[in-house]
């Protein structure tokens, strides 16, 4: 999931630990007689899955115009982050592919007293502020990071809210943005990963907005008018379509004032935003090949899965990560360590079409493409029937418990977590997901895989040259190493002094 339930891992502590141990080696050689002959180990005796609740309190409210707002107060740094999300993704393009992307791209292309992107960027840079923008099929997102000092933040917030509520949307900027998006369309058509992704979406949801590039089509861009952009802005960026998330060095009163400032700047909708219905049926074509001259074949397998709110989401998420995320996953062990077929392979869960999409991506030599796909399907089928082992689940729980802390250490990370809670209307607790993971059982995971990722629903896209196929190399014997759950472990030659 490009944004949901991400796994964070850090090795910085390991480097510091090993460096310290190296320096201590000579001292250890002169240990007193009778000194215990031990080696430093990770804290295996410690139950790292049991962690005390963190002192983050989520405050929530709605503005007078109905905007849902969530806020966490932190004081580590004299700054704050604002995240504003609108229901303005490309799925709302309707009959004009590219409408969402054009509107989105125009926000930082000028306001009433600033004519272009450079002028806006100069103001933010001068205030030490940082603007962020992101667009997907569901939503358009804008972020602002600013110093808490009112002399800096007041001007940054003024410009930020002006961009959101009153972008200039000029004809000149419209032409410029259309040219840029056409360039992005051309670049997308040259990237194997992007080609495969779009073909997969077309297999699943042909002739719907969910199968299109977020950049639209050349015909769609050509037909776009300034009036259409203005109407779309009013429909999708009104208060009724908005979520606000704040994290940082602000009081509750200051955070409420910021949310109200943003809400008051947004346009009143001229007409209601048309509803985009979730897909109820998916395409029946199961495989598509795109011929392309390149050294490797890009392979993408995918099928619809679950929304973040579904009761089985956490179990399915755990199942997919145990199967295919990380160097020691089943997928990488078989494809890389045993057979040398890939450099990397991974599984991903993301929001899509009102629910979710699970996909597996890898690259391999053209002569092994068909057999590699067959092997991955066979592995998935076996995993679906049997589920993970108790050791795999225990390792996953330890890894997620630690990553839960590491992955929410900074304001930006906390903001990402809180925005996900806001977007999916989850319980107001940063640790809720991690707690759900710790309660998972083997049977819940196996059942989720069996119910929601059937063997016969994997669509496959391959991008690359067509060559004669050969059998896969026989798997090598890889020594079995029990997962420790910890990435820091001293080499046998090092001992603590």
N, C-alpha and C positions, 0 to 999 in steps of 0.2 A: 504494500500500500504505500504510493508515493508519499502519503502524508499520514496515514493512519498507523499507530502503534509501531513506530520505528525502533529498531534495535541498535543501541549505541555501544561501541567497545573502545576502550582506551588502553594504550600500551605505554604511556609516558612514565607511569609509576614503575613499570618493569625496568625500563632503561636506567632510571635512577637507582633502583634496587641493585641491579647487576653491577653497575659501576661501583657502588659502595662495597659490595661483596668482593669485587676484584681487588680493591685497595686493601681489603682486610685479610687477604689470603696469606700474606707473609706473616702477619701477626698470629694467625690461626696455627701456623706450623710450630710455634713456640708455646702451645697451650700447656698448662701445668699437667703433671702426671695425674692420671685418673680422670682427666677431663672427659665428659661423655662423648663417645664417638657417634655424633649425630650429624645430620645434614638438614639445612634449613628447608622447610617445606611450606607450601601454601597452607593457609589456615583451614585445613580440611575438617578439623574438629569443630569449627565454628559453623553454625547453621546460618548461612548468609541469606537464606530466604526469609528469615524472621527479622524484619527491620522496623524500627520505631517510626511512628508517623512523623512526618516533617512539619515544621511550623508554618505551613502555607495555608492561609485562610482565603477561600474564594468568596468574594462579594459579588452579588448579582442584583441587577435592577433593570427596569425598562424605562426608557425616556418617555416623555409626554406624548411622543409620536409613535410609541410602541417598539422602539429598537431594543432588542435584548443585548445587555452589556454585562460582561464578566471582568473582574479585576482582581489582581493579586498585588499586594504591597510588598516591595523588597527595598532594602536600604544599602545593599552592598556597594552600589555605584550611584553617583548623583545623576541618573538619567532614567528615562522611561521609554517604553515601546507602545505604540498604538497600532492595532490591526483592525482594518475595516473591510468587511467582506460583503459583496453584493451578489444577488442571484442574476449575474450577467455573463454567464459562461456561454460557450459556443453552441450548446444545445438549444439556446434560445434564439438562434439565428433565423429560424423560420425558413422562408423561401429565399433568403438572401445570405448565402454562405459568406462569412467574413464580417458580418455586421458587428458581432461582439468584439472581434479582434480590432477592427478599425476604431470603434468607440473607445475601447480600452487604451489603445495606443495614443489617442488624442489627449488623454488627461494631462500628460506632462509636456504637451506641445504648445502650451500657451494659455494664459488667463487674461483678464481684461487689460492689465498694465504690463504684461510680459508677453513678448511675441513668439517665443520659441523655447525649446527644451534647454538650450544653453543658458538662457537667462534664469530659468527656474533652478537649474542645477547650481548656478553660481550663488544664488541666495542660500540654498540649503548648505552648500559647502562653507559659506561664510559664517553660518550659525553653528557649524559642527554637527549638523543634522544629516540623517541618511534616509533617503526615500527608497522603498522597495515596491515592486509591482509583480503580480503573477496572475495568469489566466489559465483556466482549464475548462473542461466542458460544462462544469456545474456553476462555477463562481468566478468573479473577478475580485482580486484582493489587492489592497494597498496598505503598506506599512510605513510608519514614521518612527525613527529613533531620534530622540532629542535629549539634550542636557536639561536637567530639572530647573536650572536657573531661569526665572521668569523673563529676564532680559533676552534670553536665547529662545526659550520655548514658545513665548507668545507669538513671535513673528513666524516661527516655523509652523505652529498650529494654524495661524491665520492663512498662510499660503497653502498648507495641506488641505484645509477645509474649502478654500476657494477652488482648488483643483477638482475636488470631488463634487462640489455643488454647482460651480459656475465655470467650467472649462470653456475656453473661447470657441472651440470647434469650428475653426475658420476653414474657408475653402482652400486656402493655400496649404494649411496643415493637412487637410484631408488628402490632397493630391500627393503630398510628401509621404504620408503614412501608407497610402495605397502602393506607392513604388516600393517602400520598404517591405511590405507584406508579400508582394509578388516575388521579391528576392528571397524571402524566407520560404515561400512555396517551392521555388526552384531548388533551394538548398535541401529542403525536406525530401524532394524527389530523388536526390542523389545519395541519401544516407540509407544503407541497408536496414538499419534498425528502425528508421522511420517508415520506410517502405513496408517492412514486415508488420509494423504496428497498425498502419492504416489498412492493409489487406486483411488483417485479423478482424478489425472492427467491421470491415465490409462483409466478411463471412458471417459475423454475428448479427449485424443490424443493417443490412443493405437498405439504401433509400431512406435512411433516417438521419437526423442531425447527429446521432451518436456515432455514425460511421465516418464523419467528415474530419478533415484537418481543422484545427482551431484557427488556422490562417485563412480558411475559406477557399473559394475557387476564383479563378481569373474572371469568369463571367459574373460571379457575385460581386467582386470588387468593382468591376466596371459599372455595374448598375447602381451602386450605392450613391446616395445623395446626402447632402448636409442635413436636409430635413429628416431623412430616415435615421441618421445618427442622433439628432436632437431628440426625436421621439423615443428611440431606444434608451438613451440616457435617462430621460424622464421616467420611463417604465421600470427600468432595472436598477436605478440608483436612487430610488425614493426610499423613504424611511421604512416602508412596509417590507422591503426586500433586503434589509441591512442587518448585519451583526457587528458589534464592536467588542474588541478585547483589549485590555490594557494590563501592562505589567511594569512595575518599577517604583521609583522614588517619588510617589505621589500620595497625598492623603486621600481618603475616600471622597471628601468634598471636592478636591481638585479633579479626581477621576470623573466624578459625576458632572462637573462643569465642562470637562473636555467632551464627554459623550453628548452633552446637550449642545455644545458648540457645533459639533459635527452634525447632529440631527437637524438643527435649525438651518444649516447650510444646504441641505439636500432638497432637490426639487419635489414639488407636488406632482404626482403622476397625472398625465392628461387622460390616459386610458389604462385599464388594468393590464398587467403583464399576462400574455397568453400562457396557459398551463402546458407544460411539457410532460406528457404522460410517460411513466416508466414502461419499458418494453415488456410485453407479455408473451412474445414469441420470438424465437431466434432462427437464423438461417439454417438450412439443412446441408449446405455444402461443407464438407469436412476438411478439404485440403486445397491449397492453392500454391503454385510455384511461380516465382518471378525469375525469368532468365536474366542473368547478369554476369558479365565477365569480371571475376574477382578471384582471389586466392582461396577464400574459404566460403562456406555456405552459412548464411545466417538463418538460424532456426528459431521459430517462435511457436509455442504451444499455448493455447488459452481456452478458457471457458467461463461463462458467467458464474459468479459465486454469491456472496452474501453482503448485505448492507451492514454498516457498522452497528446498527441498532439491533440486529438479529440475535436472538438468544444463543445461537450456535457459533456466532462470529469468533469469539475468543478461542474456542476449541479448534475451529478450522484454521485460524491464524497460526496457532501453535503447531498444528499438524504440518502445514506447509513450510514453516520455518525449520522444523526438525528435519523434514525431508530435503529441503533444498537451499537453505541459507547458511553460508559459512563454509570455510575450508574443510571442516570435518563433517559436513552433512552427508547424508547417504548419496545424494546426487553427485557431489564433487568427489567423494571417495571412489565411486564406481567409474565415473567418466574420466577423471584426471589421474588420480593416484594409481588406480589399477590398470587403466587402459590407455592413458595418454591421449584421449580423444579431444580434449578441450583445454583451453587455458583457464576459462572461467565458465560457470553456469550458475544461474540463480533463479529463484522463484519470487514472484512479487504479487502483492494484493493491493488493489487500488479502487477508489470510488469510481463507479461508472454506471450510467444509465439508471440512476435512482437506486442502485444496489451496489454490486461490486464485480470485479474482474480479477481472476487469478491467471497468471501467465508464467511461463518458463522460457527463458532465453539462453541461447548458447551459440557458439560458432564452432564448426568442425571442418575437417577436410572434405572436399566434395565427394570423394569415393566412399565415404562412410556415412553420408547424410541419412539415407533411408534406414540403415541398420541402427544408427544412433537414435533416431526418432522411435523406432520399434523398441529399443532397449529402455528408453525413458518411459514409454507407455507401460511396458512390462513392470518396471520398478514401481510406477505409480499404482498399478493394479495390485501388486503385492502389498504395498504399504497401505492401500485402502482396505484390504482384507484383514491384515494382521495388526496394523497400527504400529506405533513406536514401542520400543522396549522400555522397561522401567528405568534403566540407566539413562537412556536418551531423554526421557521426560524429566528426570531429576536434574540432569545437566542443563536442559533448557530452562528449567525453573530458576536454577542458580544464576545462569547467564542473564536472564531477564530481570531478576531481582537487583543484580548489580548494575545492569544497564539502565534500570529505572532511575537510579540516583545519578549516575554519570550523565544520562541523557536529559537531565533537567537541572543542571548546575548553574547555567547562565540565564540571564533574563530572556535571551532569544529562544533558548530551549524551553523555558517555562511558557513563553508566549505561544510557541508552537503547540505544546500540550493543551494549553487553555483554549486556544482557537479551535482545536479539534473537539474539545468538550462542547464549546459553543456551537460549532457547526452541526454536530450530530446529536445535540441535546442529551449528553451523557451526564451521569451523576457528578455533582460539584466536588470532585476529589481527584487530585493529581495522581494518587496512588491506586485508584480504583481498578484500573486495568491490570496493574501488577498483582493486586490482591486476587483478582479473578483468575489469573494464570496460576497462582499458587494453589488454588482449590481444584484445578483440573485433575481428572482421572484418566487413566488409559482408555477406559470404555467410552468416556465422553469424546475423546479425540477420534477414536476409531469410528464411532457412530457418526460424527460430523463429516468425516471424509466419505463414509459410505453413503450418506444421504445427499451430500451437496457437491461432490466432485466425481460423478459417475465415469466409468471407463470409456463409455461410448460417446462422450460429449466433448472430447478434446479436439478443437480445431487446430490445424497445423499449417503454418506458412513457412516456405523455404525461399530464400533469396540467394541466388548464386548460379554457377554454371552446372549444366547437366553433363555428367560423366558416367562411365560404367561403374557399377557398384561392386564392392568387394566385401567379404566377411570382416567383421570386427576383429581386432587383435585379441588374443586370449587374455583374460585378466591376470595380472601379476598378483602374487601373494603379498599382501600388505600386513605388517605386524599389527596386531590388535592392541590399541592403547586405550585403557579405560578413561573416559572423559573426567577430568579433574574438576571442571567448573571454574578454574582459576587460570589466568594467563601468566601470572608471575610464579616462576618456579626456578630455584637456583640450580645451576649445573652441578653435576656430581662432584666436580673438582673444587667447588666453592663451599666454604663453611663460615659460619658467623664467628667472629672473634669475641 
